[in-house]
Amino acid sequence: MAEFRHSVVFRMSASYGVVLLLSVALISAVFYVGTAGLLGRNIDTQLRGTLRQLVDTRQQHGADALVRQIHALLSDDRDIDTEIYLLTDTQGRKTIGNLTAWPSAATQPDGLRTIQVQRLGRDASSRLLAYRFADGSRLLVGRDMHDVRELERMVIEALALGGGLVILLATAGALLFRAQLQRQLNAIHRVTTEVSGGRLDRRIAIGESRDEFARVAGDVNDMLDQIERLMDSARNVSNAIAHDLRTPLGRIRSSLEQALRSPHKEDRLTSGAEGAIAEIDNLITLLDKLLQIAEAESGVRLQSFAPVPMRELVEDMVDLYRPAAEARDIAIDAEVVGEPVAMADHHLVAGMLANLLDNALKYAGDGARVRVTAARDQDMVALSIRDDGPGMPEDALARATERFFRVDASRHRPGNGLGLSIVAAVVALHRGRLVLRNTSPGLEVCLLLPIANLSES
């Protein structure tokens, strides 16, 4: 029970009930003031007006005229159950009226007062207004408040009954509200618990609802999809790393073992050590590339983003690779349309270009043509590397950015299948897009990077 009281479901349900009760209480108060309160104010206004009229009659026409007017008021069959009039002479004796004697509590003409009086043989709570004339005679005007008190009692009883019904409805609504919240939260809790237990394929059922919980469930499902992909990728990468490390480590061990067992140990140790160093260098290169991917995916270089002019970068990278391309009779050139500037990390973009140019020169073949272009594409900078080589099988395009993935036809060539993985990780870091497509002949790799808004700098 203590755990339930501290739950968000209980707090939200209780808040809902309290808000509903406060709303009903406010509405009831307004209703009460607008009925009984308004009636009381109207009575006070009527009493003041009647007293003023009677006083004016006495002052203008004399005491007899006042007596005649009070008699007319008492005998006109209007308000006979509620009206109160009493006129006394200078000695305090009753002149006319429907009270036996002047109420002791109304001795001072100090405004409207609610007083218990004897009227028609019963105690009656009455609203009274007294006036003293200059000669000592007094006039009392009032109204029996019995019917008003009955109305107030009926209003209060009705409001109390309505309040009780509201409490029941608020309780039922809070319980229904809690049940709906609890059902949704239990579904999320159940799935997340199963996922934490190792069942990565579990997902939250959304159904046809499009409420906030459906959006949260959709976000959680997207997160679980990403976690499952990352876990699969981690398993695949672990297997690939183990495979790629085992082969060179086995060669290193075999080479050193043969050198140690050889009768010409000194010569074989030198060549074995050189071979081992070469294999270790390859392993270091492999680990460096994996670290580049991890660095890009972690987002640690986001603070180094700055405007990067594409013209200068593309021309420098093409000039850097032109000697290697000419050695294989590959034509390489660049085309930059306008002056596109990307918001990016200069070092990472240069590394992407280097990876893609390496791949183009490696797989396009001797005598091929490689073209690097850069241009603005709406709010992005499009950077494209295209060759007219054999391209890539269509079924391999979707997997080209997977770590250690290599097309069967290229497995005999040096490499480890991490180049495009690095490119994909860097593009994702820049919130860009990577597009690979066969151009028949050849392959085109297009990088879309966010454009720099130079007007803000």
PECOR-V243332 format. One record per residue. RES is the residue in one letter. SS is DSSP state (helix for helix, strand for strand, loop for the rest). OMEGA is omega in whole degrees, -180 to 180 (NA if undefined). NEAR is the number of other C-alpha atoms within 8 Angstrom. Layout:
BEGIN
res=RES ss=SS omega=OMEGA near=NEAR
res=RES ss=SS omega=OMEGA near=NEAR
END
This chain:
BEGIN
res=M ss=loop omega=179 near=4
res=A ss=helix omega=178 near=5
res=E ss=helix omega=179 near=6
res=F ss=helix omega=-180 near=8
res=R ss=helix omega=-179 near=8
res=H ss=loop omega=-179 near=8
res=S ss=loop omega=179 near=8
res=V ss=helix omega=178 near=6
res=V ss=helix omega=179 near=10
res=F ss=helix omega=-179 near=11
res=R ss=helix omega=179 near=10
res=M ss=helix omega=179 near=9
res=S ss=helix omega=179 near=12
res=A ss=helix omega=178 near=9
res=S ss=helix omega=178 near=8
res=Y ss=helix omega=-180 near=10
res=G ss=helix omega=-179 near=12
res=V ss=helix omega=179 near=8
res=V ss=helix omega=179 near=8
res=L ss=helix omega=-180 near=9
res=L ss=helix omega=178 near=11
res=L ss=helix omega=179 near=8
res=S ss=helix omega=179 near=8
res=V ss=helix omega=179 near=10
res=A ss=helix omega=179 near=9
res=L ss=helix omega=179 near=8
res=I ss=helix omega=179 near=8
res=S ss=helix omega=179 near=9
res=A ss=helix omega=178 near=8
res=V ss=helix omega=180 near=8
res=F ss=helix omega=-179 near=8
res=Y ss=helix omega=179 near=11
res=V ss=helix omega=-178 near=9
res=G ss=helix omega=179 near=8
res=T ss=helix omega=-178 near=8
res=A ss=helix omega=-180 near=11
res=G ss=helix omega=179 near=9
res=L ss=helix omega=178 near=9
res=L ss=helix omega=178 near=9
res=G ss=helix omega=179 near=9
res=R ss=helix omega=178 near=8
res=N ss=helix omega=178 near=8
res=I ss=helix omega=179 near=9
res=D ss=helix omega=180 near=10
res=T ss=helix omega=180 near=8
res=Q ss=helix omega=180 near=8
res=L ss=helix omega=179 near=12
res=R ss=helix omega=179 near=9
res=G ss=helix omega=179 near=8
res=T ss=helix omega=180 near=9
res=L ss=helix omega=-179 near=11
res=R ss=helix omega=-179 near=8
res=Q ss=helix omega=-180 near=8
res=L ss=helix omega=178 near=10
res=V ss=helix omega=179 near=9
res=D ss=helix omega=179 near=8
res=T ss=helix omega=179 near=11
res=R ss=helix omega=-177 near=12
res=Q ss=helix omega=-175 near=7
res=Q ss=helix omega=-172 near=6
res=H ss=helix omega=176 near=9
res=G ss=loop omega=-174 near=9
res=A ss=helix omega=-180 near=7
res=D ss=helix omega=178 near=8
res=A ss=helix omega=178 near=10
res=L ss=helix omega=-180 near=13
res=V ss=helix omega=-180 near=11
res=R ss=helix omega=-178 near=8
res=Q ss=helix omega=178 near=9
res=I ss=helix omega=179 near=11
res=H ss=helix omega=179 near=10
res=A ss=helix omega=179 near=8
res=L ss=helix omega=-179 near=8
res=L ss=helix omega=-176 near=13
res=S ss=loop omega=-177 near=8
res=D ss=loop omega=178 near=6
res=D ss=loop omega=176 near=6
res=R ss=loop omega=178 near=7
res=D ss=loop omega=-177 near=6
res=I ss=loop omega=-179 near=8
res=D ss=loop omega=-174 near=5
res=T ss=loop omega=-174 near=8
res=E ss=strand omega=179 near=10
res=I ss=strand omega=175 near=12
res=Y ss=strand omega=175 near=14
res=L ss=strand omega=177 near=14
res=L ss=strand omega=179 near=13
res=T ss=strand omega=179 near=14
res=D ss=loop omega=-177 near=11
res=T ss=loop omega=179 near=9
res=Q ss=loop omega=179 near=7
res=G ss=loop omega=180 near=9
res=R ss=loop omega=-179 near=8
res=K ss=strand omega=175 near=12
res=T ss=strand omega=177 near=9
res=I ss=strand omega=178 near=11
res=G ss=strand omega=180 near=13
res=N ss=loop omega=169 near=10
res=L ss=loop omega=-179 near=10
res=T ss=loop omega=-177 near=8
res=A ss=loop omega=179 near=6
res=W ss=loop omega=179 near=11
res=P ss=loop omega=-178 near=7
res=S ss=helix omega=-178 near=5
res=A ss=helix omega=-178 near=6
res=A ss=helix omega=-178 near=11
res=T ss=loop omega=-177 near=8
res=Q ss=loop omega=176 near=6
res=P ss=loop omega=-174 near=9
res=D ss=loop omega=176 near=5
res=G ss=loop omega=-177 near=6
res=L ss=loop omega=178 near=9
res=R ss=strand omega=175 near=8
res=T ss=strand omega=-171 near=8
res=I ss=strand omega=173 near=10
res=Q ss=strand omega=179 near=8
res=V ss=strand omega=174 near=9
res=Q ss=strand omega=-179 near=10
res=R ss=strand omega=-180 near=10
res=L ss=loop omega=175 near=5
res=G ss=loop omega=179 near=5
res=R ss=strand omega=175 near=6
res=D ss=strand omega=-179 near=8
res=A ss=strand omega=174 near=11
res=S ss=strand omega=-172 near=11
res=S ss=strand omega=175 near=13
res=R ss=strand omega=-171 near=13
res=L ss=strand omega=177 near=13
res=L ss=strand omega=-175 near=14
res=A ss=strand omega=177 near=15
res=Y ss=strand omega=178 near=9
res=R ss=strand omega=178 near=9
res=F ss=loop omega=-176 near=8
res=A ss=loop omega=-179 near=5
res=D ss=loop omega=178 near=5
res=G ss=loop omega=177 near=9
res=S ss=loop omega=-175 near=13
res=R ss=strand omega=180 near=13
res=L ss=strand omega=179 near=12
res=L ss=strand omega=177 near=12
res=V ss=strand omega=-178 near=13
res=G ss=strand omega=179 near=12
res=R ss=strand omega=175 near=12
res=D ss=strand omega=-175 near=13
res=M ss=loop omega=-177 near=11
res=H ss=helix omega=-179 near=9
res=D ss=helix omega=178 near=7
res=V ss=helix omega=179 near=10
res=R ss=helix omega=176 near=8
res=E ss=helix omega=178 near=8
res=L ss=helix omega=178 near=9
res=E ss=helix omega=179 near=9
res=R ss=helix omega=179 near=8
res=M ss=helix omega=179 near=8
res=V ss=helix omega=-179 near=9
res=I ss=helix omega=179 near=9
res=E ss=helix omega=178 near=8
res=A ss=helix omega=179 near=8
res=L ss=helix omega=178 near=9
res=A ss=helix omega=178 near=8
res=L ss=helix omega=177 near=8
res=G ss=helix omega=178 near=8
res=G ss=helix omega=177 near=10
res=G ss=helix omega=177 near=8
res=L ss=helix omega=179 near=8
res=V ss=helix omega=178 near=10
res=I ss=helix omega=178 near=9
res=L ss=helix omega=180 near=8
res=L ss=helix omega=179 near=8
res=A ss=helix omega=178 near=12
res=T ss=helix omega=179 near=9
res=A ss=helix omega=178 near=8
res=G ss=helix omega=178 near=9
res=A ss=helix omega=178 near=12
res=L ss=helix omega=178 near=9
res=L ss=helix omega=178 near=8
res=F ss=helix omega=179 near=9
res=R ss=helix omega=-178 near=12
res=A ss=helix omega=180 near=8
res=Q ss=helix omega=179 near=8
res=L ss=helix omega=-177 near=9
res=Q ss=helix omega=180 near=9
res=R ss=helix omega=180 near=8
res=Q ss=helix omega=-178 near=9
res=L ss=helix omega=178 near=8
res=N ss=helix omega=178 near=8
res=A ss=helix omega=179 near=10
res=I ss=helix omega=-179 near=10
res=H ss=helix omega=-178 near=8
res=R ss=helix omega=-178 near=8
res=V ss=helix omega=-179 near=11
res=T ss=helix omega=177 near=8
res=T ss=helix omega=179 near=8
res=E ss=helix omega=178 near=11
res=V ss=helix omega=179 near=11
res=S ss=helix omega=177 near=8
res=G ss=loop omega=175 near=6
res=G ss=loop omega=-179 near=6
res=R ss=loop omega=-175 near=8
res=L ss=loop omega=-179 near=9
res=D ss=loop omega=-178 near=6
res=R ss=loop omega=180 near=8
res=R ss=loop omega=180 near=7
res=I ss=loop omega=178 near=11
res=A ss=loop omega=-177 near=6
res=I ss=loop omega=-178 near=8
res=G ss=loop omega=-177 near=4
res=E ss=loop omega=-179 near=4
res=S ss=loop omega=177 near=6
res=R ss=loop omega=-179 near=7
res=D ss=loop omega=-177 near=6
res=E ss=helix omega=179 near=6
res=F ss=helix omega=177 near=8
res=A ss=helix omega=178 near=10
res=R ss=helix omega=178 near=9
res=V ss=helix omega=179 near=8
res=A ss=helix omega=178 near=12
res=G ss=helix omega=178 near=10
res=D ss=helix omega=179 near=8
res=V ss=helix omega=178 near=9
res=N ss=helix omega=177 near=10
res=D ss=helix omega=178 near=8
res=M ss=helix omega=180 near=8
res=L ss=helix omega=175 near=10
res=D ss=helix omega=180 near=8
res=Q ss=helix omega=178 near=8
res=I ss=helix omega=180 near=8
res=E ss=helix omega=178 near=10
res=R ss=helix omega=-180 near=8
res=L ss=helix omega=179 near=8
res=M ss=helix omega=177 near=8
res=D ss=helix omega=179 near=8
res=S ss=helix omega=179 near=8
res=A ss=helix omega=178 near=8
res=R ss=helix omega=180 near=8
res=N ss=helix omega=179 near=8
res=V ss=helix omega=179 near=10
res=S ss=helix omega=179 near=8
res=N ss=helix omega=-179 near=8
res=A ss=helix omega=179 near=9
res=I ss=helix omega=179 near=8
res=A ss=helix omega=-180 near=8
res=H ss=helix omega=-177 near=8
res=D ss=helix omega=177 near=8
res=L ss=helix omega=-176 near=9
res=R ss=helix omega=-177 near=8
res=T ss=helix omega=179 near=8
res=P ss=helix omega=178 near=11
res=L ss=helix omega=176 near=9
res=G ss=helix omega=178 near=8
res=R ss=helix omega=179 near=9
res=I ss=helix omega=-179 near=12
res=R ss=helix omega=-180 near=8
res=S ss=helix omega=-179 near=8
res=S ss=helix omega=-179 near=11
res=L ss=helix omega=179 near=12
res=E ss=helix omega=179 near=8
res=Q ss=helix omega=179 near=9
res=A ss=helix omega=-180 near=12
res=L ss=helix omega=-178 near=9
res=R ss=helix omega=-177 near=7
res=S ss=loop omega=175 near=8
res=P ss=loop omega=176 near=4
res=H ss=loop omega=-170 near=7
res=K ss=helix omega=-174 near=10
res=E ss=helix omega=180 near=6
res=D ss=helix omega=-178 near=7
res=R ss=helix omega=178 near=12
res=L ss=helix omega=180 near=11
res=T ss=helix omega=180 near=8
res=S ss=helix omega=178 near=8
res=G ss=helix omega=178 near=12
res=A ss=helix omega=179 near=9
res=E ss=helix omega=177 near=8
res=G ss=helix omega=179 near=10
res=A ss=helix omega=178 near=12
res=I ss=helix omega=179 near=8
res=A ss=helix omega=179 near=8
res=E ss=helix omega=179 near=11
res=I ss=helix omega=176 near=9
res=D ss=helix omega=177 near=8
res=N ss=helix omega=178 near=8
res=L ss=helix omega=178 near=10
res=I ss=helix omega=177 near=8
res=T ss=helix omega=178 near=8
res=L ss=helix omega=-180 near=9
res=L ss=helix omega=177 near=8
res=D ss=helix omega=179 near=8
res=K ss=helix omega=176 near=11
res=L ss=helix omega=177 near=9
res=L ss=helix omega=176 near=8
res=Q ss=helix omega=179 near=9
res=I ss=helix omega=-180 near=12
res=A ss=helix omega=179 near=8
res=E ss=helix omega=180 near=10
res=A ss=helix omega=-178 near=13
res=E ss=helix omega=-179 near=10
res=S ss=helix omega=178 near=6
res=G ss=loop omega=-177 near=8
res=V ss=loop omega=-177 near=7
res=R ss=loop omega=-179 near=9
res=L ss=helix omega=-177 near=8
res=Q ss=helix omega=-179 near=5
res=S ss=helix omega=179 near=7
res=F ss=loop omega=-179 near=10
res=A ss=strand omega=176 near=10
res=P ss=strand omega=-179 near=10
res=V ss=strand omega=177 near=12
res=P ss=strand omega=-176 near=10
res=M ss=helix omega=-177 near=12
res=R ss=helix omega=-178 near=10
res=E ss=helix omega=-177 near=7
res=L ss=helix omega=-178 near=10
res=V ss=helix omega=-179 near=13
res=E ss=helix omega=179 near=9
res=D ss=helix omega=-179 near=8
res=M ss=helix omega=179 near=11
res=V ss=helix omega=177 near=12
res=D ss=helix omega=-180 near=8
res=L ss=helix omega=-176 near=7
res=Y ss=helix omega=-177 near=9
res=R ss=helix omega=178 near=9
res=P ss=helix omega=179 near=8
res=A ss=helix omega=178 near=7
res=A ss=helix omega=-180 near=12
res=E ss=helix omega=179 near=9
res=A ss=helix omega=179 near=7
res=R ss=loop omega=178 near=8
res=D ss=loop omega=178 near=9
res=I ss=loop omega=178 near=14
res=A ss=strand omega=180 near=10
res=I ss=strand omega=179 near=11
res=D ss=strand omega=-176 near=8
res=A ss=strand omega=175 near=10
res=E ss=strand omega=-180 near=8
res=V ss=strand omega=-179 near=12
res=V ss=loop omega=-179 near=9
res=G ss=loop omega=179 near=6
res=E ss=loop omega=-179 near=9
res=P ss=loop omega=180 near=14
res=V ss=strand omega=-179 near=11
res=A ss=strand omega=172 near=15
res=M ss=strand omega=-170 near=13
res=A ss=strand omega=172 near=14
res=D ss=loop omega=-174 near=12
res=H ss=helix omega=-177 near=9
res=H ss=helix omega=-178 near=6
res=L ss=helix omega=179 near=9
res=V ss=helix omega=177 near=10
res=A ss=helix omega=178 near=10
res=G ss=helix omega=177 near=8
res=M ss=helix omega=179 near=11
res=L ss=helix omega=-180 near=9
res=A ss=helix omega=178 near=9
res=N ss=helix omega=-177 near=11
res=L ss=helix omega=177 near=12
res=L ss=helix omega=174 near=10
res=D ss=helix omega=180 near=8
res=N ss=helix omega=-178 near=10
res=A ss=helix omega=180 near=12
res=L ss=helix omega=-176 near=11
res=K ss=helix omega=-171 near=7
res=Y ss=helix omega=-178 near=8
res=A ss=helix omega=179 near=15
res=G ss=loop omega=-179 near=9
res=D ss=loop omega=178 near=7
res=G ss=loop omega=-178 near=8
res=A ss=loop omega=179 near=12
res=R ss=strand omega=179 near=11
res=V ss=strand omega=-178 near=14
res=R ss=strand omega=178 near=11
res=V ss=strand omega=-180 near=14
res=T ss=strand omega=177 near=13
res=A ss=strand omega=-180 near=15
res=A ss=strand omega=177 near=12
res=R ss=strand omega=178 near=12
res=D ss=strand omega=-175 near=7
res=Q ss=loop omega=-178 near=5
res=D ss=loop omega=180 near=7
res=M ss=strand omega=170 near=11
res=V ss=strand omega=-180 near=17
res=A ss=strand omega=179 near=13
res=L ss=strand omega=-171 near=12
res=S ss=strand omega=173 near=11
res=I ss=strand omega=-175 near=14
res=R ss=strand omega=176 near=12
res=D ss=strand omega=178 near=14
res=D ss=loop omega=179 near=14
res=G ss=loop omega=-176 near=12
res=P ss=loop omega=-179 near=10
res=G ss=loop omega=-177 near=12
res=M ss=loop omega=177 near=10
res=P ss=loop omega=-176 near=6
res=E ss=helix omega=-178 near=7
res=D ss=helix omega=179 near=6
res=A ss=helix omega=-178 near=9
res=L ss=helix omega=-177 near=10
res=A ss=loop omega=-178 near=7
res=R ss=loop omega=-172 near=8
res=A ss=loop omega=-178 near=10
res=T ss=loop omega=177 near=10
res=E ss=loop omega=-179 near=9
res=R ss=loop omega=178 near=8
res=F ss=loop omega=178 near=9
res=F ss=loop omega=177 near=11
res=R ss=loop omega=176 near=9
res=V ss=loop omega=-176 near=8
res=D ss=helix omega=-176 near=5
res=A ss=helix omega=-177 near=5
res=S ss=helix omega=-177 near=7
res=R ss=loop omega=-180 near=8
res=H ss=loop omega=-179 near=5
res=R ss=loop omega=179 near=5
res=P ss=loop omega=-180 near=5
res=G ss=loop omega=-178 near=5
res=N ss=loop omega=176 near=9
res=G ss=loop omega=-179 near=10
res=L ss=loop omega=-175 near=14
res=G ss=helix omega=-179 near=11
res=L ss=helix omega=176 near=12
res=S ss=helix omega=177 near=13
res=I ss=helix omega=180 near=13
res=V ss=helix omega=-179 near=10
res=A ss=helix omega=-180 near=10
res=A ss=helix omega=-180 near=11
res=V ss=helix omega=178 near=14
res=V ss=helix omega=179 near=14
res=A ss=helix omega=177 near=10
res=L ss=helix omega=-179 near=11
res=H ss=loop omega=-176 near=9
res=R ss=loop omega=180 near=8
res=G ss=loop omega=-180 near=11
res=R ss=strand omega=177 near=9
res=L ss=strand omega=-178 near=10
res=V ss=strand omega=176 near=7
res=L ss=strand omega=178 near=9
res=R ss=strand omega=174 near=8
res=N ss=strand omega=-178 near=11
res=T ss=loop omega=174 near=9
res=S ss=loop omega=8 near=8
res=P ss=loop omega=172 near=10
res=G ss=loop omega=-179 near=14
res=L ss=strand omega=176 near=16
res=E ss=strand omega=175 near=12
res=V ss=strand omega=-177 near=12
res=C ss=strand omega=177 near=11
res=L ss=strand omega=177 near=13
res=L ss=strand omega=-177 near=12
res=L ss=strand omega=-180 near=16
res=P ss=strand omega=179 near=13
res=I ss=strand omega=179 near=12
res=A ss=loop omega=177 near=10
res=N ss=loop omega=-175 near=7
res=L ss=helix omega=-179 near=6
res=S ss=helix omega=-179 near=4
res=E ss=helix omega=-176 near=4
res=S ss=loop omega=NA near=4
END
